[in-house]
Amino acid sequence: MELFKKKKNAPAKEDNEVFAEEYTFDRTIEDSDFTGGTFINSLEELREEDIDLSPAAEGKREGPGIFEWIRRVLFWLFLIAFLVSSFLLVRNMIQKREGSRIYSQLQEEFFSTGFSFDINDPMGAGEAEISGLSMDAGQRTIRTMTELLEEGVSDEEEPAPVETVSSGSGSYNVELQRMRAGLQNLSRINPDIYGWITVSGTNINYPLVQCEDNDYYLNHASNGEFNPYGSIFADYRLNRTITRNYNTVFYGHNISTGDMLHDVTKFFNEDVFNSTYIYIYTIEGIFVYEPFSVYESRYDYEYFKVGFRNAQEFIDFADEVRDKSSVKKDVEFTANDRVLTLSTCTNGFYTQRYALHAKLIQSIVD
């Protein structure tokens, strides 16, 4: 049926004339034309099973494209990486806080006996009973330097004895007893205790340990607990008697918060380099070192050499590392000299290390 009829005798119009001028709506169409039409009848007869609900009936739908899959994979990878990184960061913060707590307790334990020593102003004390020594009266084996030097020999030539200051029965003797009591307190916590290191004007004030390798204490505190701080530890090849080593080498991490051996970097400052002493406390006595060389080196340069065939080889070594120093100091060496080396990473390229060398200038033993 027609809904629109062309007007009679309508003049021809251009194609762009308004449609309504040529056609008029036929208002004579009956309502039955709508209510009884094919389309309406078909709807009334439509059944549920006639409707195809398959995906094809809904139109052809494509799955996620390759870029959508890549986006999803990257999203989950980044999410996992974020969660893992957050976990590791939190765990590292907790472990470092635990490391600070451990070393604070060890410092309290070591200095609880109240000893004090300063190369410029050694303090005297009365012959008072020393806390800690009486507890070990039945098991202590504190030996004199002479006894220690008479024990065994190494594969290399035995270093000549160094000149020492005898403590006698005066003020040094009391301080030595107190210091040894402190070390014995630490040894009851961990038998790997080698001694203690203090560097004036820095944060370096820690126990020293030694075991059968140079790996264990990279991630274990000086009380034996696992901790990323690690410890300042002696090279496993060293003799326990410090003066039997031409070059006594200690390793430690360079913690960005200023802990462990981080402050080795301060010695690149000439004022610090020329005015700072390093104190090593062991069961034998107190050993004072003066820095003579500091520099950055590759890890495979043998600044950590501990075995020497003879005294001359040691002297050549000491001269060589002195000449490498970033800060110069006029120091000469003999067969009676001993060297201390502190080694730490630079926190830059993994092959780089900071090395600080110091010469033994005073030993106080009984």
C-alpha positions as CSV (number, residue, x, y, z in Angstrom):
1,M,0.0,0.0,0.0
2,E,1.1,3.5,-0.6
3,L,1.4,5.9,2.2
4,F,2.4,8.8,0.0
5,K,0.7,9.9,-3.3
6,K,2.1,12.3,-5.8
7,K,0.1,15.5,-6.1
8,K,-2.0,15.8,-9.3
9,N,-0.7,18.2,-11.9
10,A,2.2,19.0,-9.7
11,P,4.8,20.9,-11.7
12,A,8.1,19.3,-12.2
13,K,10.6,20.4,-9.6
14,E,14.3,20.2,-9.5
15,D,15.7,17.2,-7.6
16,N,16.7,19.4,-4.7
17,E,13.1,20.7,-4.1
18,V,11.4,19.9,-0.9
19,F,9.9,16.5,-0.9
20,A,6.7,17.6,0.8
21,E,5.8,19.8,-2.1
22,E,5.4,16.9,-4.5
23,Y,4.0,14.3,-2.1
24,T,1.1,14.3,0.3
25,F,0.3,11.8,2.9
26,D,-2.7,9.5,2.1
27,R,-4.9,9.8,5.1
28,T,-7.4,7.2,3.8
29,I,-5.3,4.2,5.0
30,E,-7.4,2.1,7.3
31,D,-6.2,1.2,10.8
32,S,-6.6,-2.5,9.8
33,D,-3.6,-2.0,7.5
34,F,-1.5,-1.6,10.6
35,T,-3.1,-4.1,12.9
36,G,-3.4,-6.9,10.4
37,G,-0.2,-6.4,8.5
38,T,2.4,-9.1,7.9
39,F,4.9,-7.7,10.3
40,I,2.4,-7.5,13.2
41,N,1.1,-10.9,12.5
42,S,4.6,-12.3,12.5
43,L,5.4,-10.8,15.9
44,E,2.2,-12.3,17.3
45,E,3.2,-15.7,16.0
46,L,6.8,-15.5,17.2
47,R,7.8,-18.1,19.7
48,E,10.7,-18.2,22.1
49,E,12.4,-21.1,20.3
50,D,12.3,-19.1,17.1
51,I,14.9,-16.7,18.6
52,D,18.4,-17.9,18.1
53,L,20.4,-16.8,21.1
54,S,23.7,-18.1,19.8
55,P,26.6,-15.6,19.5
56,A,26.0,-15.5,15.8
57,A,22.5,-14.2,16.4
58,E,23.9,-11.4,18.5
59,G,26.2,-10.4,15.8
60,K,29.7,-11.5,15.1
61,R,31.9,-10.7,18.2
62,E,35.7,-11.0,18.0
63,G,37.9,-12.0,21.0
64,P,40.6,-9.7,22.5
65,G,43.2,-8.6,19.9
66,I,46.9,-9.1,20.3
67,F,47.4,-5.7,21.7
68,E,44.7,-6.3,24.3
69,W,46.5,-9.5,25.4
70,I,49.8,-7.7,25.6
71,R,48.2,-5.0,27.7
72,R,46.8,-7.5,30.1
73,V,50.0,-9.4,30.4
74,L,52.0,-6.3,31.1
75,F,49.5,-5.1,33.7
76,W,49.9,-8.3,35.7
77,L,53.6,-8.4,35.3
78,F,53.9,-4.8,36.6
79,L,51.5,-5.6,39.5
80,I,53.5,-8.6,40.5
81,A,56.8,-6.7,40.2
82,F,55.3,-3.9,42.4
83,L,54.1,-6.3,45.1
84,V,57.4,-8.2,45.2
85,S,59.4,-5.0,45.3
86,S,57.3,-3.7,48.1
87,F,57.7,-6.9,50.0
88,L,61.5,-6.9,49.6
89,L,61.7,-3.2,50.5
90,V,59.7,-3.7,53.7
91,R,61.7,-6.8,54.6
92,N,65.0,-5.0,54.0
93,M,63.9,-2.1,56.2
94,I,63.0,-4.5,59.0
95,Q,66.2,-6.4,58.7
96,K,68.3,-3.3,58.7
97,R,66.5,-2.0,61.8
98,E,67.1,-5.4,63.4
99,G,70.8,-5.0,62.4
100,S,71.0,-1.7,64.1
101,R,69.4,-3.2,67.2
102,I,71.9,-6.1,67.2
103,Y,75.0,-3.9,67.0
104,S,73.7,-1.5,69.6
105,Q,73.4,-4.4,72.0
106,L,76.8,-5.7,71.1
107,Q,78.3,-2.2,71.7
108,E,76.6,-2.1,75.1
109,E,78.0,-5.5,75.9
110,F,81.5,-4.7,74.9
111,F,81.8,-1.3,76.6
112,S,79.8,-2.4,79.7
113,T,83.1,-3.1,81.5
114,G,83.9,0.6,81.4
115,F,87.3,0.6,79.8
116,S,88.7,3.6,78.0
117,F,91.8,4.3,75.9
118,D,92.9,7.2,73.9
119,I,96.3,7.5,72.1
120,N,96.5,11.1,73.1
121,D,95.2,10.8,76.6
122,P,95.3,7.2,78.0
123,M,93.2,7.1,81.1
124,G,94.3,5.5,84.3
125,A,92.2,3.6,86.7
126,G,92.6,2.0,90.1
127,E,93.2,-1.6,90.7
128,A,89.5,-2.3,91.1
129,E,88.0,-5.6,90.4
130,I,87.0,-5.9,86.7
131,S,83.5,-7.1,86.0
132,G,83.4,-10.1,83.8
133,L,86.9,-11.5,84.5
134,S,86.0,-13.0,87.8
135,M,83.2,-14.9,86.1
136,D,85.7,-16.6,83.9
137,A,88.5,-17.1,86.4
138,G,88.5,-20.9,86.0
139,Q,88.5,-20.9,82.2
140,R,90.4,-17.9,81.0
141,T,93.6,-18.3,79.0
142,I,94.9,-14.8,78.5
143,R,98.4,-15.2,77.2
144,T,101.2,-12.8,77.0
145,M,102.6,-11.5,73.7
146,T,105.8,-13.6,74.2
147,E,103.8,-16.8,74.5
148,L,101.7,-15.9,71.4
149,L,104.8,-15.2,69.3
150,E,106.4,-18.5,70.3
151,E,103.5,-20.5,69.0
152,G,103.9,-22.3,65.7
153,V,105.0,-20.8,62.4
154,S,103.1,-20.2,59.1
155,D,104.0,-21.4,55.6
156,E,105.5,-18.0,54.9
157,E,108.4,-16.4,56.7
158,E,107.4,-15.6,60.2
159,P,107.2,-11.8,60.6
160,A,109.6,-10.2,63.0
161,P,108.2,-9.3,66.4
162,V,106.9,-5.7,66.6
163,E,107.9,-3.3,69.2
164,T,105.2,-3.0,71.9
165,V,104.5,-1.0,75.0
166,S,104.3,-3.1,78.1
167,S,101.3,-2.2,80.3
168,G,103.0,-3.1,83.5
169,S,100.9,-2.7,86.5
170,G,99.8,0.9,85.8
171,S,96.8,2.4,84.2
172,Y,97.0,0.5,81.0
173,N,96.9,-2.8,82.8
174,V,93.4,-2.0,84.2
175,E,92.1,-0.8,80.9
176,L,93.5,-4.0,79.2
177,Q,91.7,-6.2,81.7
178,R,88.4,-4.3,81.2
179,M,88.8,-4.5,77.4
180,R,89.5,-8.3,77.5
181,A,86.5,-8.8,79.8
182,G,84.3,-7.0,77.1
183,L,85.7,-9.3,74.4
184,Q,85.0,-12.4,76.5
185,N,81.5,-11.2,77.0
186,L,81.1,-11.1,73.2
187,S,82.8,-14.5,72.8
188,R,80.1,-16.1,74.9
189,I,77.6,-14.8,72.4
190,N,79.7,-15.9,69.4
191,P,83.0,-17.8,69.5
192,D,84.0,-16.3,66.1
193,I,84.7,-13.0,67.7
194,Y,88.2,-11.8,66.6
195,G,88.2,-8.4,68.3
196,W,86.8,-5.0,68.0
197,I,87.4,-2.0,65.7
198,T,86.9,1.7,66.5
199,V,87.7,4.6,64.2
200,S,87.7,7.9,65.9
201,G,85.4,10.5,64.3
202,T,83.4,8.0,62.4
203,N,80.5,5.5,62.8
204,I,82.9,2.6,62.6
205,N,82.6,1.0,66.0
206,Y,81.9,-2.7,65.6
207,P,83.0,-6.2,66.7
208,L,85.3,-8.2,64.4
209,V,84.6,-11.8,63.5
210,Q,86.4,-14.5,61.6
211,C,85.4,-17.9,60.3
212,E,86.6,-20.5,57.7
213,D,85.6,-18.5,54.7
214,N,85.0,-14.9,53.5
215,D,81.3,-15.5,52.6
216,Y,79.4,-16.3,55.7
217,Y,79.6,-13.0,57.4
218,L,78.6,-11.1,54.3
219,N,75.0,-11.6,55.4
220,H,75.3,-12.6,59.1
221,A,75.6,-10.3,62.0
222,S,78.4,-10.6,64.6
223,N,76.1,-12.6,66.9
224,G,75.6,-15.2,64.2
225,E,72.1,-14.2,63.1
226,F,71.2,-13.8,59.5
227,N,71.1,-10.1,58.5
228,P,71.9,-8.1,55.3
229,Y,74.1,-5.7,57.3
230,G,76.6,-8.6,57.6
231,S,79.6,-8.0,59.8
232,I,83.1,-6.5,59.7
233,F,85.1,-9.7,59.3
234,A,88.8,-10.7,59.2
235,D,90.1,-12.5,56.1
236,Y,89.9,-16.2,56.9
237,R,93.6,-16.7,56.1
238,L,94.7,-14.4,58.9
239,N,96.4,-15.6,62.0
240,R,94.4,-15.0,65.2
241,T,97.4,-13.2,66.6
242,I,97.2,-9.9,64.8
243,T,101.0,-9.1,64.9
244,R,101.7,-12.3,63.0
245,N,100.0,-10.8,60.0
246,Y,102.0,-8.4,57.8
247,N,98.7,-7.2,56.3
248,T,95.6,-7.6,58.5
249,V,92.6,-7.4,56.2
250,F,89.0,-6.6,57.3
251,Y,86.0,-6.6,55.0
252,G,82.6,-4.9,55.5
253,H,79.6,-3.6,53.6
254,N,79.3,0.1,52.6
255,I,75.8,0.8,54.0
256,S,74.3,3.9,52.6
257,T,72.9,4.9,56.0
258,G,76.4,5.3,57.3
259,D,76.8,2.0,58.9
260,M,79.5,-0.7,58.8
261,L,82.5,0.5,56.7
262,H,80.7,3.3,54.9
263,D,82.8,5.9,56.6
264,V,86.0,4.7,54.9
265,T,84.9,7.2,52.3
266,K,85.6,10.0,54.8
267,F,89.3,9.3,54.5
268,F,89.4,10.8,51.0
269,N,89.2,14.1,52.9
270,E,92.8,15.2,53.7
271,D,91.9,16.5,57.1
272,V,90.3,13.3,58.2
273,F,93.1,11.3,56.6
274,N,95.8,13.1,58.5
275,S,94.1,13.4,61.9
276,T,92.3,10.0,62.4
277,Y,93.5,6.9,64.2
278,I,92.1,3.3,64.0
279,Y,92.0,1.2,67.1
280,I,91.9,-2.6,67.1
281,Y,91.2,-4.4,70.3
282,T,92.0,-8.1,70.6
283,I,92.6,-10.5,73.4
284,E,96.3,-9.8,73.0
285,G,96.1,-6.0,73.5
286,I,95.3,-2.7,71.9
287,F,96.7,-1.8,68.5
288,V,96.7,1.7,67.1
289,Y,97.0,2.4,63.4
290,E,97.7,5.5,61.4
291,P,96.2,5.8,57.8
292,F,98.8,6.1,55.0
293,S,96.8,5.2,51.9
294,V,93.2,5.4,50.5
295,Y,92.0,4.8,47.0
296,E,89.5,3.2,44.7
297,S,90.5,-0.1,43.1
298,R,89.2,-3.0,41.1
299,Y,88.2,-6.1,43.2
300,D,91.0,-8.2,41.5
301,Y,93.9,-5.9,42.5
302,E,95.5,-7.7,45.5
303,Y,95.4,-4.9,48.0
304,F,94.1,-7.7,50.3
305,K,97.2,-9.8,50.0
306,V,98.1,-11.6,53.3
307,G,100.7,-14.1,52.4
308,F,104.3,-12.9,51.8
309,R,107.4,-15.0,51.1
310,N,109.7,-12.7,53.0
311,A,109.9,-9.3,54.6
312,Q,111.1,-7.6,51.4
313,E,108.0,-8.7,49.5
314,F,105.9,-7.1,52.2
315,I,107.8,-3.9,52.1
316,D,107.4,-3.7,48.3
317,F,103.7,-4.3,48.8
318,A,103.4,-1.5,51.4
319,D,105.3,0.9,49.2
320,E,103.1,0.1,46.2
321,V,99.8,0.7,48.0
322,R,101.2,3.8,49.6
323,D,101.9,5.2,46.1
324,K,98.4,4.5,44.9
325,S,96.8,6.7,47.6
326,S,94.5,9.6,46.6
327,V,95.9,11.5,49.6
328,K,99.7,11.4,49.9
329,K,101.6,10.8,53.1
330,D,105.4,10.2,53.4
331,V,105.7,6.9,55.2
332,E,108.5,4.3,55.1
333,F,108.3,0.6,56.0
334,T,110.6,-2.0,57.5
335,A,110.3,-5.7,58.4
336,N,109.1,-4.7,61.8
337,D,106.0,-2.8,60.4
338,R,102.5,-4.1,60.2
339,V,99.7,-2.9,58.0
340,L,95.9,-2.9,58.5
341,T,93.6,-2.9,55.4
342,L,89.9,-2.0,55.4
343,S,88.0,-3.1,52.3
344,T,84.5,-2.1,51.3
345,C,82.4,-1.8,48.1
346,T,81.9,1.6,46.3
347,N,78.1,1.0,45.8
348,G,78.9,1.9,42.1
349,F,80.0,-0.6,39.6
350,Y,80.2,-4.1,41.1
351,T,83.9,-4.5,40.3
352,Q,85.0,-1.5,42.3
353,R,86.2,-1.3,45.9
354,Y,87.5,1.3,48.4
355,A,90.8,0.3,50.2
356,L,92.1,2.0,53.3
357,H,95.6,1.1,54.6
358,A,97.0,2.1,57.9
359,K,100.3,1.5,59.6
360,L,100.7,0.1,63.2
361,I,102.2,2.8,65.3
362,Q,101.5,1.6,68.8
363,S,100.7,-1.7,70.6
364,I,99.8,-2.0,74.2
365,V,100.0,-5.5,75.7
366,D,100.9,-7.0,79.0
